[in-house]
Amino acid sequence: MNNQFKKITIVMGTVLWVLSLSVPAMATRIKDMAAIQGVRSNQLTGYGLVVGLNGTGDKNNILFTRQSLTNMLKKMNLHFDKSQIKVKNVAAVMATANIPPFARIGDRIDITVSSLGDATSLKGGTLLMMPLKGVDGNVYAIAQGAVSLAIPAGMNDRSSHLLTARIINGATVEREIPFHLEGKEKLTLSLFRPDFTTARRVGDTINAALGEGIAKIIDASAIRLNVPESMQQEHVAEFIADVEGLSVVPDTIAKVVINEKTGTVVIGSEVTISNVAVAHGDLNVVIQEQNPEYIMELPGTSTIGELVNGLNSLGVQPRDLISILESIKAAGALQASLEIL
């Protein structure tokens, strides 16, 4: 490809056209792209029993279900031979939950219960009281309640997944996870998607709005925040709210994601193409300087989104579009990373 090629044209026999695409970058709140380090949810797990099943529980050969039921009944002063217990209406389950930051005693959280044995359905069951523990072994919530299976309209039990269920507000917080903001002199703001350019924009925005020296960039994902002295004792939460409310235009990498199974192509706004010519079947995609009367042109700096829009307007099928993009990437003309799912 020589230096005279400067413009994008699409050639396909007769008069063709390309639709230009230009979408301005949108500002995003800092709270939607970052979080204060240490302020996060924590995972809880627990083991228990779901009772009241209509013969769809674990079979008698699932020993831990029988043992758990026996132990529970013994605590109620009911003593008998465990060989007499039939557990077809009972299922052993594991429960999982996320306890959000700053959750207070008495708050309710959702839980998910999943069968451990060979039960065929948890439909209609009730979870008996179970403790939910953190990784440190402490009990942070107590769960109990009727399980709820989400069965889409028109689907029967046979075609639905019946071994995992939700209990909305199914657990009560019994212990708070300590995290104190009072007296904090420094905080760390952690970006969800690390990027040096975005980190600098965030830092510059905070300093411009709240005062020079408030924010210092540590690396691609972390910005150190110096809490003003006047806010360190009782107003740290207000300081964090001030930071979260600021808006920044995040930077994005040039990337094209292709799902070959579905024919889906997702293109980042920064993706561009260099000089290249691609022939695919009876379609030619050419970047050239000439200005044919029957062809509309785009500048050589046009994004690939404009090219794809033009190809779509020609009725190019997704599989052909994928092949064209892969060929442009192989030629070194696609200025972006190409990810194929």
Disulfide bonds with the S-S distance in Angstrom:
none
